[in-house]
Amino acid sequence: MFKFNIKNLIWAIAGLVLLTVAVFFIVNWLVNSKNSTSSENA
């Protein structure tokens, strides 16, 4: 049985936040690099 631990919860939340931020920045960079030529139309 998994023993619940506050430290494990904090690490899980921190990892999830870091993963979300990393994915957001990667997607944002891909969109910016793909639309760099047509960015003035926005």
Buried (B, 14 or more C-beta within 10 A) or exposed (E): EEEEEEEEEEEEEEEEEEEEEEEEEEEEEEEEEEEEEEEEEE
